[in-house]
């Protein structure tokens, strides 16, 4: 069975409206391209990206920090309660084929660190200019296209 590519969208849980609008567009683009969205399942960038993916009929997975799956935002199709707090960031990244990093804070930075350590393709979208080793994109469509291109390239090298 062929598995769909899984793209993590990471960013602030309390994001400003412009960032949430961009996250929504990223989620829509992930679904349009036939990939699955994974994230932390809560608010801000996570909720907006999931809303965009679901609007296009895409699949969403939320890795919840607590023990109650009902804590996931309403756009998460598959909520996975971990009970491991912020350590769930490692699970999100390990479960993804590629990561799109948007504006965020410490949790987002930790996820970027995990992605670098695990050698996952990372595309920064309007964020983290000071971190070397990240690919860059200027739009939601470009970010998703680049992430999926990097996944395909990595698959061909195996």
Secondary structure, 3 states (H helix, E strand, C coil): CCCCCEEEEECCCCCCHHHHHHHHHHHHHHHHCCCEEEECCCCCHHHHHHHHHHHCCCCEEEEECCCCHHHCCCCCCEEEECCCHHHHHHHHHHHCCEEEECCCCHHHHHHHHHHHHCCCEEEEECCCCCCCCCEEECCHHHHHHHHHHHHHHHHHHC
